[in-house]
Amino acid sequence: MPGSSRKSAARNRALYTGEKPAAAQAGIPRDHSIGLDTCCPEQCEFRALMALGYLNYGVDYDGPAGWYLSVLSSYTITVSPRFDRTVIITDVPHNVAGRLLRGPAGGGGLPGLRIEEYRGHESYILRHMPTGAQLVITANSSGKPVGTQKDPHIHGLTTSVPLTDAEKEELARVPGMTAEARRLLAGIFSRITTQDPYGGWAIGNWFYDPLKRPGWLDSPRRPGYRRLRGSGDSWELQWESVPYLNDLVSALTGPVIGIPGAEAMSTPDRLVISLGGATLRLHSPRD
């Protein structure tokens, strides 16, 4: 029965994502796959931009690292991708939204992200003006921004404010990418909080090891240096802290949780994830 197939897919998804059943089921598409990569083109482009900002830290602050999206690693969040929106579930939505949005005077934050509405359950409905994609940040475990509309608790630009010249310049510097590269990068962002329910691997929001395996740094948890660079269908990702390299490979290519069509292959000096004609070379000292 379609209903039971949908619930089964949601249960499988929630095992890996940590979503509550209602949140996981909202992300299950018509084909009853787990749905982390089934989305409209606007969402794919938006998530790839989020990955570009999130996966750059500690280098080249004239580029996406200057958006400071890596700060997401400092919060306890659950990423809950849907077909027509990206949902971030967190116990501190004001903090998370405040870090992703730019203030009236500029600063960090994703260029072009605006407040559309603020609703009950501390739910921010945001709109990325260049792509048209919707982002919801909420304390509601189901991911639904329900309740009456209110005045937001943070100061940020609203959808009535057009792109600034600074935002246009920053977005113009974003390297072009093929559709397959975009899917690959978007898929990484959709999996930053995933974990193997059987204890084999964990991404840990690129901040810590939820499995508490021996051998990790004893220093306080920190995001660590990371850099994502490339263009077209050729990209490279380097990082110095969590997760283990093989953990990321498992998250991107695993039989249940992986990006459909993504494959891992070794070269003399790198491990490479391929998706169609797109490649992502991976390098981390913790492999």
Secondary structure, DSSP 8 states (H G I E B T S, - for coil): -HHHHHHHHHHHHHHHH---HHHHHHT--TT-S--SS---HHHHHHHHHHHHHHT-BSS-TTTGGGG-GGGGGGS-EEEEE-SS-EEEEES-HHHHHHHHS-BTTB-SS-TTEEEEEEETTTEEEEEETTTTEEEEEES-TT----S-----SS---BTTS---HHHHHHHHTS--B-HHHHHHHHHHHHTTT-B-TTSS-B-GGGT--TT--TTS--S------EEEEEEBTEEEEEESSSS-HHHHHHHHH-TTTS-TT-EEEE-SS-EEEEETTEEEEEE-S--
